[in-house]
Amino acid sequence: MFYRKNRALFTDLYQLTMCQGYFDLDFTRKQATFDLFFRSNPFKGGYTIACGIPLALEFLTNLKFTERDLNYLREQKIFSEEFLEYLLKLRFTGKVEGVREGSVIFPYTPIISVTGPIIETQLVETALLNIINYSTLIATKAARIVNTARGGIIIEFGLRRAQGDSAYIGVRAALVGGCMGTSFIHGGQIWNCPIVGTQAHSWVQAFDSELESFKSYAEIFPDKCLLLIDTYDVLKSGLPHAIEVAKMLRKRGKEILGVRIDSGDLAYLSVEVYREFKKAGFPNISIVLSNELDEFTINSIVQQILERGINNQEERELHEEVISRLSYGVGTKLITGGQQSALGGVYKLVALNKIPKIKVSENVTKTINPGIKKVWRIIDDNEKFIADVIGLYDENDPCSGDWIYHPIEYLKKYQLPKHIVIEPLHHLLMKNGKIIIDEDLYDWKLSQQFCKEQLNGLDSTYKRLLNPHIYKVSLTNQLYELKIDLIKEFSP
Amino acid sequence: MFYRKNRALFTDLYQLTMCQGYFDLDFTRKQATFDLFFRSNPFKGGYTIACGIPLALEFLTNLKFTERDLNYLREQKIFSEEFLEYLLKLRFTGKVEGVREGSVIFPYTPIISVTGPIIETQLVETALLNIINYSTLIATKAARIVNTARGGIIIEFGLRRAQGDSAYIGVRAALVGGCMGTSFIHGGQIWNCPIVGTQAHSWVQAFDSELESFKSYAEIFPDKCLLLIDTYDVLKSGLPHAIEVAKMLRKRGKEILGVRIDSGDLAYLSVEVYREFKKAGFPNISIVLSNELDEFTINSIVQQILERGINNQEERELHEEVISRLSYGVGTKLITGGQQSALGGVYKLVALNKIPKIKVSENVTKTINPGIKKVWRIIDDNEKFIADVIGLYDENDPCSGDWIYHPIEYLKKYQLPKHIVIEPLHHLLMKNGKIIIDEDLYDWKLSQQFCKEQLNGLDSTYKRLLNPHIYKVSLTNQLYELKIDLIKEFSP
């Protein structure tokens, strides 16, 4: 367990002022249902990878106020002694339903729905959002990056630019999204994943010459020799020195693993470095690229290499070999999300004692879907996902005849194919405060595998980087009508 | 102390593989100097606020490998038993010089310079960058936001969208940059700062009507009544209900604190809400704005309100009063940095046994400034900062005659005014592994005050949001010539 410790004060003050209010009003037995969902895919992409759910369940399991917590709250002079005493005994006793870790999901579908006494379920909002927003952002980023690398391995390299301690759960999310390992030692220890890394520019600088630094490294790590070749000049200095060391190692019966390039024109340099190594008799060399990479730069590197090789058969083969030798160390833009630094997940009250609740907004996309829900995925006979449908918990058929409707623009509708499979998306994850999913489901390796399978269910049009196809998420007629009725009731 | 715990494995694997190499080569007594600096101000801004330095020093003080750490390293089958034994005894014994927490700084100036045995100083790279990159990013963001709010209070609201546990040190950085408090309870407890928060939309939804929810809240918290008025419709519902409750409270001898608006056109709604409250006899109401705010949206809100009020004297006064009543809850874009999610700080070897070292790059801005440094700030007789100069540690005068040179484009030079004050920017922070700055300097309140004073030293042209004036950071002739010589020596 990662969230072993008590983290009851990992929350916003208003959660506790509201809970004091609910306590005073004797609302303690009211059963609330909250949906945790988001309104748009991150990175202007076509899909999202749900992540952080086992961590969220761990947090709930361990929720407990200590005397020290209560003393601090007492100092605020906002809370009554009776309420503080109530908090001391409080544990999370509710129910959680949600999607499986590593699922492909889309806007408006609840990642999890939390039902239980209103004080417990309100109190946990901030931590659940914190964990799932960040994990989901990073798993999605990782999946996008892995998807552009044509089988090239992606290693998480971002600890130095990560936002403080975020890297602990960020590494896990990167693994779920498909990364092979991390450079972060403690992260590797916690999640039991491969840790990776050889040398920095400072190693090369610490010697009087680059060649001397390479030779020393090869002598110390003859079986793990991967050399950083861009400290002074890749083609004029790093490359010939690395080849010299590769030959030296071979004379001793050892093989160089490869080289890393951390600056310059990575597409051009990869090809020229590989060409020379191949000529020198080292066609199996690995080339690790790094330097502010993300899905867009990796995609561009791969495209450029393929295009450069198009002239003749021999060059084409060489360039395709280069691509098969590449792996990528991805740092800042993976572990922080880069240009999008947060998923806008929200946690909204949708029912109180099973009575549906709504929040209206001037912005129609911000008006929530009320009520306790059921969610289905519709799959065609090629095992491709065609649409998700959100309905109410007592409904049994997501399809109104053969049609499904657009969740916001209700004039748009879509006719379903004849042969479909309907699968429930939500599973019971926690009941009476106890986690009821398999221990196995905590294992990021299984989630990584599941994520990979899920992405196979998604047509490539949803996976492209620019202007992806928009996946259909629809409401059942019953939920749609409930929503319209409540909007009318609560719009002044 | 926040970084009380051992965090020796909070590092990248390559730091340890390099250290194994240095150990095998008997480099353990070589004294390395590393500079931690960045190459451009975050947010395309004109300045940066140095932050995280006391936390970085805490990390160094507590550096220590445990047997458990070493067992994990042993499992990797990379490290020798002799080296692991060496690590068990390793403590940080080096020296740290750097700027004061909350300083205004600029690209290329080292925030800190770390000198000591190469193994110790190499090993700590990742953690130092992690702490200072993120803290500096967030303190700078906070300062930019505070600077646009015309005295309006800024409260940190971002825990639910923060990247995992980053919020712990993110809150501290937001305080250093000028925030008044946070919604994050445990953050407030750790840093001993005000915690703030009243209610969410779910509170309003939990009642059969908005008015009932407001009345209940006022009855429970008559002295802290701040009402969220945008659950259904601000002007038609939230506002009249809040005024009704304000009147009810006044009859009981209590005053409403104010209202919060979390959606819609915040500039327009602020004015209309204030207008009605003032008419009703509540001109002292506070209006808290929130909803994806940052320096740009706050600046735009303030501008729009001032422009709307320009028509006549009475309206102008009303609109200026509105601005004086506003405060801002800033979430996601403050605690994550928003569009820029990381500061690109680096940690580069600049000397080994006092011999200057260089790393050359195809990109001239990435070629490092070699050698152990001294840094000065030149201040005019109005106490405004005019330039910073980077020189070598044995130099005593930053000015070559009356001129200073551009650090990258050497054809550009600048004539200094007649009356100037020269101040050293770096202070000795740690010696022989012991922190030697005052305990007081750990206090974010003093750093916040210092940051405010520093920003007063900066002309407003450096502080504007769009295309700010570029502050001059120059090299001394001696450092410039050393750099050119080393570039020639190491360029093949």
Interface residues (C-beta under 8 A of the other chain):
Chain A: R7 L9 F10 T11 D12 L13 Y14 Q15 L16 T17 M18 Q20 G21 Y22 D24 L25 F27 K30 A32 F34 Y72 L73 Q76 I78 I118 Q122 E125 T126 L129 N130 I131 N133 Y134 S135 F157 L159 R160 R161 A162 Q163 G164 D165 S166 A167 Y168 I169 G170 S183 F184 I185 H186 G188 Q189 I195 V196 G197 T198 Q199 A200 H201 S202 W203 Q205 A206 S216 Y217 I220 F221 K224 T231 Y232 D233 K236 S237 S263 G264 T332 T336 G337 G338 Q339 S341 A342 L343 G344 G345 Y347 K348 L349 L352 K357 I358 K359 V360 S361 E362 N363 K366 F490 S491 P492
Chain B: R7 L9 F10 T11 D12 L13 Y14 Q15 L16 T17 M18 Q20 G21 Y22 D24 L25 F27 K30 A32 F34 Y72 L73 Q76 I78 I118 Q122 E125 T126 L129 N130 I131 N133 Y134 S135 F157 L159 R160 R161 A162 Q163 G164 D165 S166 A167 Y168 I169 G170 S183 F184 I185 H186 G188 Q189 I195 V196 G197 T198 Q199 A200 H201 S202 W203 Q205 A206 S216 Y217 I220 F221 K224 T231 Y232 D233 K236 S237 S263 G264 T332 T336 G337 G338 Q339 S341 A342 L343 G344 G345 Y347 K348 L349 L352 K357 I358 K359 V360 S361 E362 N363 K366 F490 S491 P492
